[in-house]
Amino acid sequence: MNNNKSELNGTSDTTDIQVAKLAFIGASITTIGDSITAIAVGLALEALVKSSNKSSQSQNKHLKQLETSQKQLDHLLTELKQFKKNIK
């Protein structure tokens, strides 16, 4: 009878160890997965920042072109007004 109890106890200990090992493996895999996710999010963020910077540079370029066009239009209007005065 005593032998049966110790055998059952040994089996229970072995099962507990196996369960603990599986829990450790599962936690390790989860940690690795979370790390990969964090790296992916970091790369996506970096790509968004670069895209945003390019967009800002493009917008600045367009604004400068618009300002130049506006100055040219203002100059032409001034010349037209002067021309109109000279005709009268």
C-alpha positions in Angstrom: 0.0 0.0 0.0 2.8 2.4 0.9 4.5 1.6 -2.4 1.3 2.5 -4.4 1.1 5.9 -2.6 4.7 6.8 -3.4 4.3 5.7 -7.0 1.2 7.9 -7.3 3.0 10.7 -5.7 6.0 10.3 -8.1 3.6 10.3 -11.0 1.9 13.4 -9.7 5.3 15.2 -9.3 6.3 14.3 -12.8 3.0 15.6 -14.2 3.4 18.8 -12.2 6.9 19.3 -13.6 5.7 18.6 -17.1 2.8 21.1 -16.7 5.3 23.7 -15.3 7.6 23.1 -18.3 4.7 23.6 -20.7 3.6 26.8 -18.9 7.2 28.1 -19.1 7.4 27.2 -22.9 4.0 28.9 -23.5 5.1 32.0 -21.6 8.4 32.1 -23.5 6.6 31.8 -26.8 4.2 34.6 -25.8 7.1 36.8 -24.8 8.8 36.2 -28.1 5.5 37.0 -30.0 5.1 40.2 -28.0 8.6 41.2 -28.8 8.1 40.6 -32.5 4.8 42.6 -32.3 6.7 45.5 -30.6 9.3 45.5 -33.3 6.7 45.5 -36.1 4.9 48.4 -34.5 8.2 50.3 -34.2 8.9 49.7 -37.8 5.4 50.8 -38.8 5.8 54.0 -36.7 9.1 54.8 -38.3 7.6 54.3 -41.8 4.7 56.7 -40.8 7.1 59.3 -39.6 9.1 59.1 -42.8 5.9 59.3 -44.8 4.7 62.3 -42.8 8.0 64.1 -43.3 7.9 63.5 -47.0 4.3 64.8 -47.1 5.3 67.9 -45.1 8.2 68.6 -47.5 5.8 68.1 -50.5 3.3 70.5 -48.9 6.0 73.1 -48.2 7.2 72.8 -51.9 3.6 73.4 -53.1 3.2 76.3 -50.7 6.3 78.0 -52.1 5.1 77.4 -55.6 1.8 79.0 -54.8 3.5 82.0 -53.1 5.6 82.5 -56.2 2.6 82.3 -58.5 0.7 84.8 -56.2 3.6 87.2 -56.4 3.7 86.9 -60.2 -0.1 87.5 -60.4 0.2 90.5 -58.1 3.0 91.9 -60.3 1.0 91.4 -63.5 -2.1 93.1 -61.9 0.1 96.1 -60.9 1.4 96.4 -64.4 -2.1 96.2 -65.9 -3.3 98.9 -63.6 -0.4 101.1 -64.6 -1.0 100.3 -68.3 -4.7 101.2 -67.8 -3.7 104.6 -66.2 -1.3 105.4 -69.1 -4.1 104.7 -71.7 -6.5 107.2 -70.0 
